[in-house]
Amino acid sequence: MKQFFSEINFKTYKEGFTNITPTVEDWIDKNKLNKAILVISTKHTSCSLIINENADPNVLKDLSNYMRAIVPEDTFMSINGDKKPQRYLHYEEGPDDMPAHIRTMLTSSNISMSINEGKLVLGTWQAIYLWEHRHQGSTRKLNFHSIGEIS
C-alpha cells in the first residue's frame, strides 16, 4: 500500500461547472494506481465537488437554475412563518458571496471514489465536476489524497 497526496489548481472563469474527470484520470495514471480509494477535497467555501451526468448539458443547466431558485441572491424569504424577505448579513466579497457559501454547504466540499484496475469507478454517464458558485472565476485548489496498490 502506498499513499499519494497532491494539490492541483483549477482555473474557473465564471459561475458554473468544470469537468475535472480527465485531470483525475491523468493523476491516477501518473501515480500508477491500480486498486485504491481517492478523496478529493476543495480548500474553498464557495465552490463544490459533485458527481453527475455528463451526457446531456441540460442537466447542468437545470442544476444551476434549481440552485439559484432555492438559494437566491440578495434576499431570501424567511421560513419562520412571517414570509418577510431577509437580506444576507455577509456580503464582504460581493452579493454572490453568502449565496455561494450556502450552495457549497448544500452540496459537498469533498468526494471519495474507488479506483479499480487503474480506472476511476464511475457510472457510464457520470463525470466529476468542480462547481463554481461565484460570478467571477478563481483559481481553486483541490487536494487529491489516495491510498492503495500501485501497478
Backbone bond lengths (Angstrom), bond angles and torsions (degrees), N, CA, C in turn:
res aa  C-N    CA-C-N  psi(-1)  N-CA   C-N-CA  omega(-1)  CA-C   N-CA-C  phi
1 M - - - 1.455 - - 1.527 109.28 -
2 K 1.327 114.06 138.23 1.459 120.70 176.32 1.526 108.70 -131.27
3 Q 1.317 114.16 155.10 1.452 120.39 174.56 1.528 109.37 -113.75
4 F 1.317 114.68 145.62 1.457 121.73 177.42 1.520 107.96 -132.07
5 F 1.317 115.65 140.25 1.461 120.56 179.21 1.518 108.97 -142.24
6 S 1.317 116.43 129.13 1.465 121.22 178.90 1.515 109.20 -143.04
7 E 1.324 115.41 151.65 1.451 121.48 168.76 1.524 106.28 -110.74
8 I 1.325 115.92 124.60 1.459 121.11 -177.53 1.521 108.47 -121.19
9 N 1.328 116.19 132.88 1.460 122.09 179.57 1.523 110.70 -94.25
10 F 1.320 115.04 139.11 1.457 122.42 175.06 1.517 107.78 -126.06
11 K 1.305 116.78 135.62 1.459 121.98 176.80 1.522 108.40 -95.81
12 T 1.329 115.91 124.00 1.458 120.71 172.01 1.518 107.05 -106.95
13 Y 1.318 117.18 150.54 1.458 120.93 -174.25 1.519 113.66 -111.52
14 K 1.324 116.41 -19.43 1.463 121.84 178.29 1.521 107.21 -170.44
15 E 1.302 115.41 178.28 1.462 120.71 176.98 1.523 108.85 -58.33
16 G 1.320 116.50 134.25 1.450 119.44 178.66 1.515 112.11 144.16
17 F 1.314 115.45 -161.91 1.457 122.92 -168.89 1.520 112.04 -111.57
18 T 1.325 115.43 137.93 1.456 122.90 171.89 1.525 106.91 -120.07
19 N 1.319 116.12 119.39 1.463 120.43 178.09 1.531 108.23 -74.86
20 I 1.329 116.65 111.56 1.462 120.49 -178.38 1.530 111.88 -100.14
21 T 1.321 117.73 4.14 1.467 121.40 -177.72 1.529 112.57 -55.40
22 P 1.336 120.48 -46.66 1.469 118.93 179.57 1.534 113.00 -59.60
23 T 1.319 117.59 -38.29 1.466 120.60 178.26 1.523 110.74 -66.22
24 V 1.327 116.71 -40.46 1.471 120.74 177.91 1.524 109.71 -63.13
25 E 1.319 117.16 -44.53 1.469 120.48 179.59 1.524 111.15 -63.56
26 D 1.327 117.52 -39.92 1.476 120.89 177.03 1.526 110.87 -63.20
27 W 1.339 116.63 -40.31 1.459 121.30 179.19 1.532 110.69 -63.03
28 I 1.327 116.67 -40.79 1.471 121.67 177.73 1.529 109.67 -62.07
29 D 1.338 116.89 -46.82 1.473 121.55 178.34 1.522 111.45 -61.24
30 K 1.320 116.79 -47.16 1.464 121.94 -177.60 1.526 111.24 -58.55
31 N 1.330 116.62 -38.86 1.463 121.28 -178.54 1.527 113.15 -90.40
32 K 1.329 116.25 1.73 1.466 123.16 176.81 1.538 112.63 54.95
33 L 1.338 115.53 39.88 1.461 119.78 179.44 1.522 109.76 -73.19
34 N 1.313 117.01 134.55 1.455 121.92 179.31 1.528 110.15 -106.21
35 K 1.319 117.14 -65.36 1.470 122.44 174.97 1.517 106.34 -124.37
36 A 1.332 115.73 122.10 1.459 118.46 -173.57 1.524 110.81 -162.60
37 I 1.313 113.63 170.37 1.457 122.80 170.60 1.522 106.44 -114.37
38 L 1.325 116.23 133.74 1.453 122.08 179.80 1.523 108.88 -119.53
39 V 1.322 115.78 130.48 1.460 122.31 174.13 1.526 106.96 -116.26
40 I 1.326 115.65 127.93 1.462 121.53 176.13 1.523 106.91 -116.38
41 S 1.330 116.08 129.66 1.465 121.77 -179.07 1.517 109.89 -129.79
42 T 1.317 115.66 141.42 1.455 120.34 173.93 1.522 108.79 -92.82
43 K 1.315 115.89 145.39 1.456 121.77 179.77 1.527 111.13 -98.73
44 H 1.334 116.34 27.61 1.464 121.33 -174.82 1.518 110.08 -134.31
45 T 1.330 115.90 158.61 1.468 121.22 -179.27 1.522 112.75 -109.62
46 S 1.329 117.00 13.85 1.466 119.03 -179.99 1.533 112.21 -135.51
47 C 1.331 115.20 26.58 1.463 121.79 170.98 1.530 107.27 -148.51
48 S 1.319 115.97 162.01 1.465 121.36 -175.02 1.516 111.19 -131.72
49 L 1.313 114.33 166.37 1.458 122.50 171.02 1.516 107.44 -118.68
50 I 1.323 116.12 130.79 1.462 119.75 178.33 1.527 109.45 -139.73
51 I 1.306 115.01 158.09 1.461 122.39 168.69 1.520 105.39 -114.34
52 N 1.344 115.83 125.45 1.450 119.28 -179.78 1.515 109.88 -155.54
53 E 1.318 115.20 -176.36 1.464 121.71 -175.19 1.525 111.72 -64.42
54 N 1.345 114.80 141.70 1.466 119.71 177.76 1.528 112.47 -118.80
55 A 1.327 118.04 8.69 1.465 120.07 -176.36 1.526 112.67 -91.70
56 D 1.316 117.32 -44.74 1.461 121.30 -176.30 1.531 108.90 -111.08
57 P 1.334 118.78 113.20 1.470 120.88 -178.76 1.527 113.54 -61.95
58 N 1.334 116.88 -17.80 1.463 119.25 177.43 1.527 112.25 -66.13
59 V 1.335 117.82 -24.22 1.467 120.42 176.46 1.523 109.33 -60.61
60 L 1.320 117.41 -46.34 1.463 121.04 -179.23 1.525 111.15 -67.12
61 K 1.325 117.48 -37.05 1.470 120.79 176.19 1.522 110.46 -63.77
62 D 1.337 116.45 -43.62 1.465 120.23 179.16 1.527 111.40 -65.15
63 L 1.330 117.21 -39.29 1.468 119.77 177.16 1.527 110.71 -61.10
64 S 1.324 116.62 -45.07 1.475 120.54 178.72 1.522 111.38 -62.40
65 N 1.312 116.79 -46.03 1.463 120.46 -179.59 1.526 111.51 -63.04
66 Y 1.322 116.64 -42.25 1.465 119.95 179.13 1.528 110.50 -64.16
67 M 1.331 116.87 -44.26 1.460 119.97 -179.06 1.522 110.63 -62.46
68 R 1.336 117.87 -40.70 1.463 120.52 177.53 1.533 111.30 -64.48
69 A 1.336 116.44 -31.57 1.469 119.79 179.50 1.529 111.40 -71.50
70 I 1.323 117.40 -39.66 1.469 118.46 -177.59 1.529 113.08 -87.36
71 V 1.346 116.84 -19.68 1.466 120.91 176.33 1.532 107.40 -129.12
72 P 1.325 116.22 80.51 1.468 119.40 -178.63 1.528 111.23 -72.59
73 E 1.302 114.64 160.10 1.463 119.54 175.34 1.523 109.03 -88.62
74 D 1.301 115.24 158.96 1.456 124.45 174.97 1.535 112.25 75.84
75 T 1.325 117.92 -67.73 1.467 119.98 -179.72 1.522 109.88 -134.45
76 F 1.328 114.07 159.95 1.462 120.76 175.13 1.517 107.72 -138.98
77 M 1.306 115.71 159.23 1.469 120.36 -179.61 1.523 109.02 -88.17
78 S 1.316 115.37 131.22 1.452 120.97 177.58 1.531 109.33 -62.57
79 I 1.317 116.65 144.20 1.471 120.43 177.40 1.527 111.11 -105.60
80 N 1.330 116.62 12.54 1.464 119.51 -178.89 1.515 113.43 -88.03
81 G 1.317 117.45 8.90 1.457 120.67 175.27 1.517 114.55 105.82
82 D 1.331 118.92 -21.84 1.457 118.73 -177.28 1.530 113.16 -86.99
83 K 1.323 117.95 -9.73 1.476 124.11 175.25 1.528 112.75 55.27
84 K 1.322 116.98 28.61 1.458 120.33 179.31 1.525 109.46 -87.79
85 P 1.333 116.82 135.32 1.469 118.52 174.91 1.533 109.79 -64.94
86 Q 1.312 115.80 140.04 1.454 121.37 178.83 1.519 108.59 -124.58
87 R 1.321 115.40 142.17 1.461 121.45 177.28 1.524 108.22 -94.87
88 Y 1.329 115.38 147.89 1.454 119.90 173.87 1.529 109.28 -68.58
89 L 1.311 116.81 141.61 1.460 121.75 177.60 1.527 111.60 -83.06
90 H 1.324 116.46 -32.63 1.462 121.91 -177.02 1.526 109.23 -92.72
91 Y 1.312 116.62 114.13 1.468 121.08 179.92 1.526 111.46 -148.16
92 E 1.331 117.63 20.97 1.458 121.55 -174.47 1.522 113.65 -55.71
93 E 1.318 117.59 -34.22 1.469 120.79 -177.80 1.524 112.25 -103.15
94 G 1.318 117.64 14.30 1.451 121.08 176.98 1.518 112.17 120.89
95 P 1.330 116.34 170.19 1.463 120.67 -176.10 1.529 114.06 -68.02
96 D 1.333 117.96 -17.06 1.471 120.14 178.96 1.524 112.14 -91.50
97 D 1.325 117.73 -1.08 1.464 121.49 -173.70 1.535 112.43 -66.48
98 M 1.322 118.23 -59.21 1.469 120.28 -177.80 1.524 111.94 -65.84
99 P 1.336 119.91 -43.11 1.470 117.97 175.79 1.535 112.09 -57.36
100 A 1.333 117.80 -36.26 1.470 120.44 178.12 1.527 111.06 -63.14
101 H 1.334 116.95 -40.42 1.471 119.96 178.48 1.532 110.78 -64.06
102 I 1.315 117.10 -41.81 1.474 120.39 179.43 1.523 110.30 -65.44
103 R 1.321 117.05 -43.26 1.473 120.61 179.87 1.522 111.22 -62.06
104 T 1.328 117.08 -37.63 1.468 120.34 176.08 1.522 110.27 -64.78
105 M 1.338 116.12 -43.25 1.460 120.12 -179.84 1.536 111.62 -61.33
106 L 1.319 117.06 -34.45 1.464 121.29 -178.28 1.529 113.33 -79.39
107 T 1.307 116.51 -15.12 1.463 119.96 -179.96 1.523 108.25 -109.28
108 S 1.324 118.68 -115.32 1.461 119.48 -178.31 1.525 110.48 -156.75
109 S 1.311 115.63 145.02 1.462 119.79 175.29 1.523 111.58 -103.45
110 N 1.333 116.40 -1.72 1.467 119.26 173.88 1.524 109.64 -151.86
111 I 1.326 114.34 154.59 1.457 121.16 176.37 1.523 107.86 -138.10
112 S 1.290 115.23 153.57 1.467 120.27 174.96 1.515 107.98 -129.19
113 M 1.329 114.55 146.61 1.458 118.85 -179.31 1.519 110.26 -152.29
114 S 1.290 114.86 166.81 1.459 121.71 -178.62 1.516 111.05 -97.19
115 I 1.329 113.91 151.27 1.460 122.54 171.70 1.520 105.52 -121.54
116 N 1.323 116.69 128.69 1.458 121.24 179.93 1.530 108.82 -135.16
117 E 1.314 115.95 129.69 1.464 122.44 -178.78 1.529 111.41 52.57
118 G 1.328 115.33 40.84 1.451 121.12 176.48 1.515 115.49 76.76
119 K 1.325 117.38 6.89 1.470 121.20 -177.23 1.522 110.75 -122.25
120 L 1.307 115.00 142.21 1.450 122.23 173.67 1.525 108.55 -65.68
121 V 1.321 117.18 131.94 1.463 120.91 -178.73 1.536 107.97 -90.23
122 L 1.326 114.61 99.42 1.458 123.06 177.04 1.523 108.53 -130.44
123 G 1.318 116.23 157.45 1.451 120.51 174.87 1.522 110.62 -70.49
124 T 1.313 115.80 164.87 1.463 122.38 -176.14 1.528 112.71 -52.79
125 W 1.311 117.16 -41.09 1.463 120.84 -174.11 1.528 112.51 -105.42
126 Q 1.315 117.93 17.27 1.457 120.79 -175.46 1.523 113.42 -99.80
127 A 1.325 114.81 149.97 1.462 123.06 173.03 1.528 107.74 -144.04
128 I 1.322 115.17 161.97 1.464 121.58 177.10 1.519 107.02 -101.06
129 Y 1.329 115.73 128.87 1.456 120.88 -178.09 1.518 111.83 -121.72
130 L 1.310 115.09 140.54 1.452 122.63 164.68 1.526 105.15 -92.97
131 W 1.323 116.21 119.52 1.458 121.10 -175.53 1.523 108.77 -104.45
132 E 1.315 115.68 107.09 1.466 121.68 178.08 1.524 108.70 -79.47
133 H 1.344 116.20 126.06 1.464 120.12 -178.99 1.529 113.20 -102.16
134 R 1.328 117.98 -7.22 1.464 120.91 178.92 1.527 109.27 -90.67
135 H 1.338 116.65 154.03 1.466 120.86 -179.68 1.518 111.72 -62.34
136 Q 1.319 115.73 -45.29 1.455 119.97 178.97 1.516 108.78 -98.54
137 G 1.297 115.42 148.06 1.449 120.26 -179.98 1.517 112.36 -71.92
138 S 1.312 113.06 -179.09 1.456 120.77 -177.41 1.521 107.98 -161.77
139 T 1.309 116.05 171.89 1.458 119.47 168.74 1.513 106.87 -90.96
140 R 1.308 116.47 120.44 1.466 122.45 -176.92 1.520 109.54 -106.85
141 K 1.314 115.97 131.00 1.464 122.16 179.93 1.525 108.75 -99.13
142 L 1.335 115.49 126.17 1.459 121.07 176.83 1.517 108.93 -118.80
143 N 1.325 115.67 137.67 1.456 121.27 173.35 1.514 109.20 -94.17
144 F 1.330 116.33 131.10 1.462 123.65 173.61 1.520 106.03 -110.00
145 H 1.318 117.82 121.88 1.465 121.93 179.26 1.519 107.75 -132.64
146 S 1.327 115.57 123.30 1.458 119.94 -177.83 1.526 110.07 -134.66
147 I 1.313 114.34 147.12 1.454 121.59 172.96 1.525 107.11 -133.51
148 G 1.328 115.58 133.79 1.446 117.74 -179.99 1.520 112.86 167.51
149 E 1.318 113.98 -167.03 1.469 122.21 -179.16 1.513 109.63 -90.30
150 I 1.317 115.38 142.01 1.467 119.33 174.56 1.534 108.73 -102.65
151 S 1.332 114.43 162.03 1.470 118.59 -178.78 1.513 110.90 -97.07
